[in-house]
Amino acid sequence: MSKVEDFLTAKEEEEIVQAIREAERNTSGEIRVHIEKTTDVSHYDRALEVFQMLKMFNTQQRNGVLLYIAVDDHKFVIYGDEGINKVVPENFWETTKEAIQNQFKQGNFKQGIIDGVLKAGKELQAHFPWTTDDEDELSNEISKG
């Protein structure tokens, strides 16, 4: 088994999916998590590739967020779509990044992802509040490469 399969248990993955659902209850923003072993390109470029591959740009307000994790590289990227980047300050993802890093440094990968997802949802709520006609536009399942 590769490290991607070993990175999280099925129960931990379900807890992350629950966190995504919870985070999206208060925002029209869409959050996805993608985990893979490594990449040969820059982590930012790979996050953009995955964002495109998952068709995360297919949201009405262009407010999708990808949390990309390269397990063997010990790297992660938070990538927000153009609708988000147009309305938020430049350091918008800094607190989300810190929430993830604080847990990752202690080896708490599941909790780091959950903390990041919930923090991202809270941050998005201010700019993209949930409305009664909101739909869940993207899958909440964790994707793997």
Kinemage of the C-alpha trace (Angstrom):
@kinemage 1
@onewidth
@group {chain A} dominant
@subgroup {mainchain}
@vectorlist {calphas} color= white
{ca met a 1} P 0.000 0.000 0.000
{ca ser a 2} L 1.270 3.459 -0.832
{ca lys a 3} L 1.412 6.195 1.767
{ca val a 4} L -1.700 7.806 0.290
{ca glu a 5} L -3.819 4.876 1.437
{ca asp a 6} L -1.995 4.753 4.774
{ca phe a 7} L -2.261 8.504 5.366
{ca leu a 8} L -5.833 8.385 6.717
{ca thr a 9} L -8.100 5.597 7.872
{ca ala a 10} L -11.579 5.194 6.368
{ca lys a 11} L -13.030 6.527 9.639
{ca glu a 12} L -10.747 9.574 9.525
{ca glu a 13} L -11.748 10.225 5.916
{ca glu a 14} L -15.418 10.118 6.905
{ca glu a 15} L -14.749 12.607 9.714
{ca ile a 16} L -13.138 14.946 7.167
{ca val a 17} L -16.113 14.599 4.814
{ca gln a 18} L -18.387 15.468 7.759
{ca ala a 19} L -16.248 18.548 8.443
{ca ile a 20} L -16.610 19.605 4.794
{ca arg a 21} L -20.395 19.262 5.055
{ca glu a 22} L -20.386 21.263 8.300
{ca ala a 23} L -18.158 23.991 6.846
{ca glu a 24} L -20.383 24.305 3.770
{ca arg a 25} L -23.566 24.703 5.861
{ca asn a 26} L -22.785 28.391 6.422
{ca thr a 27} L -21.263 29.338 3.078
{ca ser a 28} L -21.994 28.957 -0.607
{ca gly a 29} L -18.268 28.193 -0.987
{ca glu a 30} L -17.273 24.680 -1.986
{ca ile a 31} L -14.384 22.865 -0.310
{ca arg a 32} L -12.529 19.795 -1.607
{ca val a 33} L -9.564 17.825 -0.266
{ca his a 34} L -7.129 16.026 -2.580
{ca ile a 35} L -4.353 13.762 -1.300
{ca glu a 36} L -1.535 12.242 -3.323
{ca lys a 37} L 1.881 10.776 -2.695
{ca thr a 38} L 4.134 13.288 -4.474
{ca thr a 39} L 4.439 15.531 -7.501
{ca asp a 40} L 7.198 16.327 -9.986
{ca val a 41} L 5.992 19.899 -10.556
{ca ser a 42} L 5.672 22.751 -8.070
{ca his a 43} L 3.019 22.072 -5.464
{ca tyr a 44} L 1.131 25.212 -6.433
{ca asp a 45} L 1.103 24.165 -10.117
{ca arg a 46} L -0.039 20.667 -9.182
{ca ala a 47} L -2.826 22.092 -6.994
{ca leu a 48} L -3.978 24.138 -10.000
{ca glu a 49} L -3.905 21.009 -12.202
{ca val a 50} L -5.967 19.069 -9.644
{ca phe a 51} L -8.372 22.011 -9.308
{ca gln a 52} L -8.927 21.888 -13.081
{ca met a 53} L -9.109 18.070 -13.150
{ca leu a 54} L -11.819 18.088 -10.461
{ca lys a 55} L -13.684 20.813 -12.404
{ca met a 56} L -13.800 22.974 -9.305
{ca phe a 57} L -14.265 26.061 -11.475
{ca asn a 58} L -17.825 24.831 -12.157
{ca thr a 59} L -19.390 26.758 -9.297
{ca gln a 60} L -21.811 29.591 -9.855
{ca gln a 61} L -19.797 32.114 -7.845
{ca arg a 62} L -16.358 30.638 -8.677
{ca asn a 63} L -15.849 30.083 -4.958
{ca gly a 64} L -14.312 26.632 -4.772
{ca val a 65} L -11.381 25.914 -2.446
{ca leu a 66} L -8.984 23.010 -2.824
{ca leu a 67} L -6.825 21.725 0.008
{ca tyr a 68} L -4.083 19.835 -1.862
{ca ile a 69} L -1.751 17.578 0.142
{ca ala a 70} L 1.399 15.824 -1.153
{ca val a 71} L 2.065 13.257 1.579
{ca asp a 72} L 5.669 12.231 0.839
{ca asp a 73} L 6.684 15.830 0.101
{ca his a 74} L 5.257 17.093 3.412
{ca lys a 75} L 3.615 19.969 1.510
{ca phe a 76} L 0.125 21.345 1.141
{ca val a 77} L -1.498 24.140 -0.844
{ca ile a 78} L -4.762 25.986 -0.285
{ca tyr a 79} L -6.033 27.053 -3.699
{ca gly a 80} L -9.056 29.335 -4.027
{ca asp a 81} L -10.928 30.066 -7.265
{ca glu a 82} L -10.995 33.508 -8.885
{ca gly a 83} L -14.331 34.486 -7.335
{ca ile a 84} L -12.726 34.258 -3.910
{ca asn a 85} L -9.475 35.950 -4.874
{ca lys a 86} L -11.367 38.959 -6.278
{ca val a 87} L -12.962 39.807 -2.920
{ca val a 88} L -10.548 38.729 -0.188
{ca pro a 89} L -7.316 40.304 1.107
{ca glu a 90} L -3.992 38.883 -0.071
{ca asn a 91} L -3.259 37.062 3.210
{ca phe a 92} L -6.798 35.610 3.409
{ca trp a 93} L -5.662 31.958 3.689
{ca glu a 94} L -2.940 32.614 6.280
{ca thr a 95} L -5.061 31.680 9.330
{ca thr a 96} L -6.311 28.541 7.563
{ca lys a 97} L -2.726 27.610 6.677
{ca glu a 98} L -1.634 28.114 10.291
{ca ala a 99} L -4.487 25.957 11.610
{ca ile a 100} L -3.389 23.119 9.338
{ca gln a 101} L 0.343 23.536 10.006
{ca asn a 102} L -0.082 23.565 13.783
{ca gln a 103} L -1.688 20.113 13.699
{ca phe a 104} L 0.522 18.679 10.920
{ca lys a 105} L 3.676 19.569 12.887
{ca gln a 106} L 2.379 17.369 15.713
{ca gly a 107} L 1.557 14.510 13.328
{ca asn a 108} L -2.204 15.120 13.674
{ca phe a 109} L -3.017 14.959 9.964
{ca lys a 110} L -6.731 14.257 10.235
{ca gln a 111} L -7.201 17.043 12.747
{ca gly a 112} L -5.109 19.420 10.658
{ca ile a 113} L -7.319 18.820 7.640
{ca ile a 114} L -10.499 19.150 9.716
{ca asp a 115} L -9.246 22.360 11.347
{ca gly a 116} L -8.319 23.750 7.926
{ca val a 117} L -11.653 22.825 6.366
{ca leu a 118} L -13.656 24.353 9.230
{ca lys a 119} L -11.493 27.489 9.253
{ca ala a 120} L -11.860 27.860 5.472
{ca gly a 121} L -15.630 27.529 5.809
{ca lys a 122} L -15.700 30.173 8.515
{ca glu a 123} L -13.512 32.539 6.469
{ca leu a 124} L -15.648 32.029 3.352
{ca gln a 125} L -18.869 32.668 5.270
{ca ala a 126} L -18.079 36.394 5.543
{ca his a 127} L -17.763 36.810 1.770
{ca phe a 128} L -19.994 33.997 0.510
{ca pro a 129} L -22.794 33.434 3.034
{ca trp a 130} L -25.143 30.502 2.601
{ca thr a 131} L -28.543 31.336 1.117
{ca thr a 132} L -31.704 29.252 0.909
{ca asp a 133} L -31.213 28.499 -2.793
{ca asp a 134} L -27.638 27.217 -2.382
{ca glu a 135} L -26.834 23.786 -3.754
{ca asp a 136} L -23.914 21.541 -2.931
{ca glu a 137} L -22.219 22.020 -6.298
{ca leu a 138} L -19.162 19.794 -5.818
{ca ser a 139} L -18.532 16.402 -4.256
{ca asn a 140} L -17.486 16.395 -0.604
{ca glu a 141} L -15.518 13.160 -1.000
{ca ile a 142} L -11.736 13.172 -0.667
{ca ser a 143} L -10.044 12.625 -4.017
{ca lys a 144} L -6.713 10.836 -4.356
{ca gly a 145} L -3.999 10.837 -6.966
